[in-house]
Structure formats: C-alpha cells, structure tokens
Amino acid sequence: MSYIRIRKHYLHVPYLLLGVLEFLLLFASFFVVENIQLQLGVIPEARISIDPVLSLVYALLLSCCSLAMGVYLALMREGFLAMFFRTLVAYCFLGALSISLLAVVWPSINLGSTNLFWAIMASTGMALVVRRLFSGIIDSDQLARRVLVLGTGPSALQLKSDYENNKRSLSIRVMGYVGPSDGAIDGRFCLEKPSDWVAFCKANGISEIIVAQQERRQSDAGIFPLDDLIKCKMAGIDVVNAVSFYERELNKVKLSLLQPSWIIFSDGFSVSRSRDFAKRAFDLLVSLLLAIILALPVLFAALLVLLETGRPILYSQIRVGKDGQPFKIYKIRSMTKDAEKGGKAVWAKANDSRITKVGAFIRNTRLDEIPQLWNVVKGDMSFVGPRPERPEFVSDLNEQIPFYSYRHVVKPGLMGWAQLNYPYGASVEDAQGKLEYDLYYTKNHSIVMDLLIMIQTVEVVLLGKGVH
C-alpha cells in the first residue's frame, strides 16, 4: 500500500483517498436531501442560499466523528464488523449529538431535524457500501506492497511475528527472508542470496527491502550486501531499516530493534520554540474551555464520591514530569481511603478491589482526571503527552527498560498516543509496550498530532478502552 509523508507522519494513500471520498459523499448527501425537502415544500426557499454552508458543516462534523470513533483504524486493523459498529455510533449518536449542540451554541447553523435524520440515514448507507467495497480490496491484497526482508535472525523473526499479527494494518506481502537458512526463521521462508538483487526485485515486483540485521558492516564473507543495496536504492527500490519500518507502518518505535545510532541520525526528537509556544497557548486555551464545559459533571462526580465514601474527594500524588522533575498531580478519588495502607506504591490491576463503585464510573468516563487541568494551567503537564508515572515505578523501569528515560524529554499529558494504541497494563512488559508508542510521540509530536489524539480519545471514553 502506497503512502505519503506529511510533516514526519506517514499516511496510507488509499485510506486518505477513502476519507476524501467520504467527505464528498457526506457533503453531497446533505445537499441532495435538503434540496429534495425544498422541492417537496418542507423547508422555505430562503434556505437554498446557504445550502453549501450547511452541507460543509455537516460533512466536517461527521468526518470528525468518524475519526473520533476510530472508524478508519478499525477498518484497517479489525475488519468490517468493527468498523460497522463504530460507524453507527459515529454518525447516529456522536454526529447527531454534536450537530444538535452546535445548533444550540450557534443558532444560525440549524440543519433541521428532518434534514438531519434523512441525511444521516443516507450517509450511513453510502459510507457502509463504500467501506465494504474498500475492505474487500484490502482483504484481497490488491493494494499490498511486495517487500523483501534482509535477515533471518532474531530481528527478522520479530518482524515476521508482527507481520503475521498485523497483516491488515501493514498491508504488505513479504516475499521471503534472505539469509542463512539455519537462522531463527523457518527454512521454508528463506531465500538464497540473489546474484543480481535489482533484477530479482524487478522480476518479483518487490518495491522495498527491509533490513532486519543487527550487524550491518560488510564482512569478508559478504554477509551484508552493501553494494547490492546501494544498487537497489539507485534503481528506485526503497531500502529501509526495521525500526523505521515499524515507525511508518505501526506508528511506534520498536524497542527490541532500537539502536542509539538510530535516535541520533533519524529526523525528529527536535526542539522548536515556535512549536512549544503554540503548544503552550493551545494547552491554556483548551484547558480553560474544558474547565467551563465540564464544571457541572465534575461537581456531580465529586458529590457521588462524597455520598459513597466521604472525604477526601480529591487526592494528590507525586509523579515524574519533564526532564525527570517531580510534581504533584491531582485527581478525584476513585479508590478506598486505605488503598495503599502499607505505604507502598502498587500498580492498579483488572477488577481491582480497591476501586469503589463510583470510582469505576469516573474512571470509565475519565472524570477523575479532570482536576489535572490545573496541572496543565500551571505548566506541569500538557494536554497531550506520555502519561506521568510515579517515581517508585520510574526508578525501577529506568533500570529494566532501555531508553525509558527518553519519554521524559516532553511534558506528560492528560491523554497520550500510547493510551490510544495500547491496552491498560500493570507490568514491566506493558510499560515497555507503551514506551514504544510514547517514543513515537516524543519523536514526532506536533499540534496536528495533538488534535488527532484529542479527537480519537472520544472513542476511549465511550468504549472504556484502557481502563482498570
């Protein structure tokens, strides 16, 4: 599957085209429905002058709702049925709700209940048909890129495992693994070293070579074919190392393959004063707006905590922030008062008996996190960034996980890239899995990426993902 790169982020071209096509269909569906209503005399003729504006608003809102529910990621990773459910929620619930709220805040943008109903019905039907056809194309491998993997050792075996577990989202077809047949890869999948790499790749339609070897120096035995790879590069065949392949295809930095030299020589991990200034202004604006919007829900949650278990309603903990500096974080209490009566930090776990009934509710809805808006205003945290951990955990994880401290080069956040892509976990292995996504964010973060994370966090709240 072909891709383009926009400001350090890789976008799959077919999914980008699908999004553009659906936006146009959304625009057309409302425009056509309103004009039919006009011809039937249901709405006054004066409305025809602003049809394009209303159609544009409708298309923008429903496109954002699709992103918020992870519709395109579900189609990419989980298949048609998962996408079908998310589409219904995105259009019929989120879409209708957001348009209704917009009409209250901005009365001049009133799409009309009848128009809205029929437009959503038409949009849902068309979107499902288009995505079903698109899903069939994806499943048939017609858009898959043919790639060759250089290596048969542990790195190649890891790549093979992840390829087989993520075939839909990777959308590639591995033609084989070049290297010794007695390596970690089953000999059935190994290929002999081609005598002419360029001719072999062109004859088999291979457009990319993934280098999955830890040792890349040209040895006397010619294990690493440096000259051949240069010729392939000159012939228009992409050559990429395994870490960059993971970054592009799975939006994470694979720790088991990561070398310090990749961090040094890759783009990203950069400092920008203008970006930091824009991010700070963005944090302040959004935090103040949310503090106003969520004031009543937070007061309601606080009242529930007070009625169930009494005071204190809020609690604070020390967390590790930017550059490893400690700061105090604030939350609405969701556990019993003696949750850590032994004085020792304990990971939260599935079905944790310390979580109260009200606590489970406010955790699922993320209401317990809202007091952290004060941390954002103070500058301890950002709205988007790696979630802050406790010093006791960080000390252990720094010793057990390579590169763990690098997640602290940016401010921690209320929501993060890892929370969208990795299930809740309470172990060293889970911390390592989340770190792969945190490093991706640290390397590539931008205001646009922050906006996308914020939009997609709606799915986390509605579906209760990543909550224990």
C-alpha positions in Angstrom: 0.0 0.0 0.0 1.5 3.3 -1.1 1.9 6.1 1.4 2.9 9.8 1.6 4.7 11.7 4.3 3.3 14.9 5.7 5.4 16.7 8.4 7.0 13.4 9.7 3.8 11.5 9.7 3.1 8.7 7.2 -0.4 8.5 5.6 -1.6 5.5 3.6 -2.8 6.9 0.3 -5.8 4.6 -0.2 -7.2 5.5 3.3 -6.5 9.1 2.6 -8.5 8.9 -0.7 -11.2 7.0 1.1 -11.5 9.8 3.7 -11.7 12.4 0.9 -14.3 10.4 -1.0 -16.5 10.0 2.1 -16.2 13.7 2.9 -17.5 14.5 -0.6 -20.3 11.9 -0.1 -21.3 13.5 3.2 -21.4 16.9 1.6 -23.5 15.6 -1.3 -25.9 13.6 0.9 -27.0 16.6 3.0 -27.1 18.9 -0.1 -29.3 16.5 -2.0 -31.6 15.7 1.0 -32.2 19.4 1.7 -32.9 20.2 -1.9 -35.4 17.3 -2.1 -37.1 18.7 1.0 -37.1 22.1 -0.7 -38.8 20.7 -3.8 -41.4 19.0 -1.6 -42.1 22.3 0.2 -41.0 21.1 3.6 -38.5 23.9 4.0 -38.7 27.5 2.9 -36.9 28.6 -0.3 -34.8 31.1 1.6 -32.8 28.2 2.9 -31.4 27.4 -0.5 -28.9 30.3 -0.3 -26.9 28.7 2.5 -27.2 25.0 1.4 -23.4 24.7 0.7 -22.5 26.2 4.1 -24.8 23.7 5.9 -23.6 20.8 3.9 -20.0 21.8 4.6 -20.7 22.0 8.4 -22.4 18.6 8.2 -19.6 16.9 6.3 -16.9 18.4 8.7 -18.7 17.3 11.9 -19.4 13.7 10.7 -15.8 13.3 9.4 -14.5 14.4 12.8 -16.9 11.9 14.5 -15.6 9.1 12.3 -12.0 10.0 13.4 -13.2 10.2 17.0 -14.6 6.7 16.9 -11.5 5.2 15.2 -13.5 4.2 12.1 -10.6 4.1 9.7 -8.3 2.4 12.2 -10.9 -0.2 12.9 -11.3 -0.9 9.2 -7.5 -1.1 8.9 -6.9 -3.3 11.9 -10.1 -5.2 12.9 -12.2 -5.5 9.7 -15.6 -4.6 8.5 -17.7 -5.6 11.5 -15.8 -3.5 14.0 -15.9 -0.6 11.5 -19.7 -1.1 11.1 -20.3 -0.7 14.8 -18.2 2.4 15.1 -19.8 4.0 12.0 -23.3 3.6 13.6 -22.0 5.3 16.8 -20.1 8.0 14.9 -23.0 9.0 12.6 -26.2 8.2 14.5 -25.0 9.1 18.0 -22.0 11.4 18.0 -22.9 13.1 14.8 -26.5 13.8 15.7 -25.4 14.9 19.2 -22.7 17.3 18.0 -24.9 18.9 15.4 -27.7 19.4 17.9 -25.2 21.0 20.4 -23.8 23.2 17.6 -27.4 24.4 16.8 -27.8 25.5 20.5 -24.4 27.3 20.6 -24.7 28.7 17.0 -28.4 29.1 16.2 -27.7 30.4 12.6 -26.3 26.9 11.8 -29.5 25.0 12.1 -29.6 21.9 9.9 -33.2 21.0 10.7 -34.2 17.7 12.4 -35.9 16.2 9.3 -33.0 17.0 7.0 -30.5 15.7 9.6 -32.4 12.4 10.0 -32.6 11.6 6.3 -29.0 12.9 5.6 -27.6 10.6 8.4 -29.5 7.6 7.1 -28.3 8.3 3.5 -24.7 9.0 4.7 -24.6 5.8 6.8 -25.8 3.6 4.0 -23.4 5.1 1.4 -20.4 5.0 3.8 -21.0 1.3 4.7 -21.3 0.4 1.0 -18.1 2.3 0.1 -16.2 0.9 3.0 -17.4 -2.6 2.3 -16.0 -2.4 -1.2 -12.8 -0.9 0.1 -12.5 -3.6 2.7 -12.8 -6.3 0.0 -10.0 -4.7 -1.9 -7.8 -4.5 1.2 -8.5 -8.2 2.0 -7.7 -9.3 -1.5 -4.1 -7.9 -1.2 -4.5 -5.9 -4.4 -3.0 -2.8 -2.7 -0.3 -4.7 -0.8 3.3 -3.8 -1.5 5.7 -6.6 -2.1 8.7 -6.5 0.2 11.9 -8.5 0.8 13.4 -8.9 4.3 17.2 -9.0 4.6 17.9 -11.2 7.6 16.9 -14.5 9.2 17.9 -13.9 12.8 16.0 -12.7 15.9 15.2 -9.3 14.4 13.7 -10.8 11.3 11.8 -13.3 13.4 10.3 -10.5 15.5 9.3 -8.7 12.3 7.8 -11.9 10.9 5.7 -12.4 14.0 4.4 -8.8 14.0 3.7 -9.0 10.2 1.5 -12.1 10.7 -0.3 -10.5 13.6 -1.0 -7.2 11.8 -1.5 -8.1 8.2 -4.5 -5.9 7.7 -2.8 -2.7 9.0 0.5 -3.4 7.4 -1.0 -4.3 4.0 2.3 -5.7 2.7 3.3 -9.0 1.3 6.6 -10.4 2.4 8.1 -12.4 -0.5 10.8 -14.0 1.6 13.7 -13.6 4.0 17.3 -13.5 2.7 20.0 -15.0 4.9 21.3 -18.3 6.3 18.6 -21.0 6.3 19.7 -22.1 9.8 18.8 -18.8 11.4 15.7 -18.1 13.6 13.4 -18.0 10.6 12.0 -21.4 9.4 14.0 -22.5 6.4 10.8 -22.8 4.3 10.5 -19.0 4.2 14.2 -18.3 3.5 15.6 -17.4 0.1 19.1 -17.8 -1.3 21.0 -14.6 -1.7 20.2 -13.3 -5.3 23.1 -13.0 -7.7 21.5 -9.8 -9.1 19.4 -8.0 -6.5 18.0 -5.4 -8.8 16.9 -8.0 -11.4 15.4 -10.2 -8.7 13.4 -7.4 -7.2 12.1 -6.2 -10.5 11.2 -9.7 -11.7 9.2 -10.3 -8.5 7.6 -6.9 -8.2 9.4 -6.1 -5.0 9.3 -2.4 -4.2 11.1 -2.3 -0.8 13.8 -4.1 1.1 13.6 -4.2 4.9 17.0 -4.5 6.6 16.4 -6.7 9.7 20.0 -7.4 10.6 21.8 -6.2 13.7 25.2 -6.5 12.0 25.4 -4.2 9.0 29.1 -3.9 8.3 30.4 -5.5 5.2 32.3 -8.6 6.3 34.8 -10.7 4.4 32.1 -13.3 3.9 29.8 -10.7 2.3 27.0 -11.4 4.8 25.8 -7.8 4.5 25.3 -6.9 0.8 26.2 -3.2 1.0 26.9 -2.7 -2.7 23.8 -4.6 -3.8 21.6 -2.5 -1.5 23.1 0.7 -2.9 22.4 -0.5 -6.5 18.8 -1.3 -5.4 18.5 2.2 -3.9 19.8 3.7 -7.2 17.3 1.6 -9.2 14.3 3.1 -7.3 13.8 0.2 -4.8 13.3 1.6 -1.3 15.7 0.3 1.4 14.6 0.9 5.0 15.8 -0.4 8.3 13.4 -2.4 10.5 13.0 0.4 13.2 11.9 2.9 10.5 9.6 0.3 9.0 7.8 -0.1 12.4 7.6 3.6 12.8 6.0 4.1 9.4 3.6 1.1 9.5 2.7 0.7 13.1 3.3 4.2 14.5 5.7 3.0 17.2 9.4 2.7 17.9 10.3 -1.0 18.2 12.5 -1.2 21.4 13.9 -4.7 20.7 15.4 -3.4 17.5 16.4 0.1 18.6 20.0 1.2 18.5 21.3 4.5 19.9 22.6 5.5 16.4 19.0 5.4 15.0 18.0 8.0 17.6 21.0 10.2 16.8 20.7 10.1 13.0 16.9 9.9 12.4 14.9 13.0 12.0 12.6 14.0 14.8 13.3 14.3 18.6 13.8 18.0 17.7 13.3 21.2 19.8 11.2 24.0 18.4 10.5 27.2 20.3 7.6 28.2 18.0 6.1 24.7 18.4 6.5 24.8 22.2 4.9 28.3 22.3 2.0 27.2 20.2 1.5 24.1 22.3 1.5 26.1 25.5 -1.1 28.5 24.1 -3.1 25.6 22.9 -2.9 23.9 26.3 -4.1 27.0 28.1 -7.0 27.7 25.8 -8.3 24.1 25.7 -7.9 23.7 29.5 -9.9 26.8 30.3 -12.6 25.9 27.8 -12.9 22.4 29.2 -12.9 23.6 32.8 -16.0 25.7 32.0 -17.7 22.9 30.0 -17.0 20.1 32.5 -17.6 22.1 35.7 -21.1 20.5 36.3 -20.1 16.9 35.5 -17.0 17.2 37.8 -19.2 18.6 40.7 -21.6 15.8 40.1 -18.8 13.2 40.3 -17.4 14.9 43.5 -20.9 14.7 45.1 -21.1 11.0 44.3 -17.7 10.3 45.9 -18.8 12.3 48.9 -22.0 10.3 49.3 -20.4 6.9 48.8 -17.2 7.1 50.9 -17.0 10.6 52.3 -14.0 12.9 52.4 -11.4 13.4 50.9 -12.9 14.0 47.5 -9.6 14.9 45.9 -6.2 13.3 46.4 -2.7 14.1 45.2 0.3 12.0 44.2 3.9 12.8 43.2 4.5 12.0 39.5 7.6 12.4 37.3 7.4 15.2 34.8 9.5 16.7 32.0 13.3 16.1 32.5 12.5 13.8 35.4 11.3 16.6 37.6 8.7 15.5 40.3 5.4 17.4 40.6 2.1 16.9 42.4 -0.8 15.6 40.4 -4.5 16.0 41.4 -7.4 13.5 40.8 -10.9 12.8 42.1 -10.5 9.9 44.4 -11.7 6.6 42.8 -10.3 4.1 45.4 -10.9 3.4 49.0 -9.2 5.7 51.6 -6.7 3.0 52.6 -5.8 1.9 49.0 -2.1 2.0 49.9 -2.3 1.5 53.7 1.1 -0.2 53.7 2.7 2.9 52.3 4.0 1.1 49.2 3.1 2.1 45.6 1.0 -0.6 43.9 0.0 -1.0 40.3 -3.7 -0.8 39.6 -5.0 -4.1 38.1 -8.0 -5.6 36.5 -11.0 -5.9 38.8 -9.0 -4.1 41.5 -10.9 -4.4 44.8 -9.7 -1.0 45.9 -11.8 0.8 43.3 -15.2 1.9 44.6 -18.4 1.7 42.5 -18.4 5.4 41.9 -14.7 5.2 41.2 -15.3 2.7 38.4 -17.7 5.1 36.8 -15.5 8.1 37.0 -12.5 6.1 35.7 -14.5 4.8 32.7 -15.6 8.4 31.9 -12.2 9.9 32.7 -13.9 12.4 35.1 -11.3 11.5 37.7 -8.6 13.1 35.5 -10.3 16.5 35.1 -8.6 18.1 38.1 -5.3 17.7 36.2 -6.4 20.6 34.1 -4.9 22.7 37.0 -1.6 20.9 36.3 -1.9 21.9 32.7 -2.6 25.5 33.5 0.4 25.5 36.0 2.6 24.1 33.2 3.5 20.8 35.0 1.6 18.9 32.2 0.5 19.3 28.7 -2.9 18.4 27.3 -1.3 15.6 25.2 1.8 13.7 26.1 3.0 10.5 27.8 1.1 9.7 30.9 3.1 10.6 34.0 4.2 7.7 36.3 5.1 7.6 40.0 8.7 8.0 41.0 8.8 4.5 42.6 7.8 2.9 39.3 10.0 5.1 37.2 13.1 4.2 39.2 12.5 0.5 38.6 11.5 0.9 34.9 14.6 3.0 34.2 16.8 0.1 35.3 14.8 -2.6 33.5 13.8 -1.0 30.2 16.4 0.6 27.8 15.6 4.2 26.7 12.8 4.6 29.2 14.1 7.9 30.5 13.6 9.4 27.0 9.9 9.6 27.4 10.5 12.4 29.9 12.0 14.8 27.3 8.5 16.2 26.7 5.8 17.2 29.3 3.5 14.4 30.4 -0.1 14.7 29.3 -3.7 14.1 30.2 -4.0 11.9 27.2 -1.4 10.2 25.1 -0.6 8.2 21.9 0.1 5.1 24.0 -3.4 5.2 25.6 -5.0 5.1 22.1 -2.9 2.2 20.9 -2.1 0.0 23.8 -4.5 -1.6 26.3 -4.2 -0.9 30.0 -1.3 -2.8 31.6 0.4 -3.0 35.0 3.6 -4.8 34.4 7.1 -4.2 33.1 6.2 -5.8 29.8 3.2 -3.4 29.5 5.4 -0.4 30.3 7.7 -1.5 27.5 4.8 -1.8 25.1 3.5 1.7 26.0 7.0 3.1 25.8 7.2 2.2 22.1 4.3 4.5 21.4 5.5 7.2 23.8 8.8 7.3 22.0 6.9 7.6 18.7 5.1 10.6 20.1 8.2 12.1 21.6 9.9 11.9 18.2 7.0 13.2 16.0 4.7 15.3 18.2 3.1 18.4 16.7 -0.1 20.4 17.2 -1.8 18.5 14.4 -0.9 15.2 16.1 -2.2 16.5 19.4 -5.5 17.4 17.8 -5.9 13.9 16.3 -5.1 12.3 19.7 -7.7 14.5 21.3 -10.4 13.7 18.8 -9.6 9.9 18.9 -9.7 10.0 22.8 -13.5 10.2 22.4 -13.5 6.5 21.4 -11.5 5.7 24.6 -14.1 7.4 26.8 -17.2 6.0 25.0 -15.9 2.4 24.8 -14.0 2.4 28.1 -10.7 1.4 26.5 -7.6 1.1 28.7 -9.4 1.4 32.0 -8.9 -0.7 35.1 
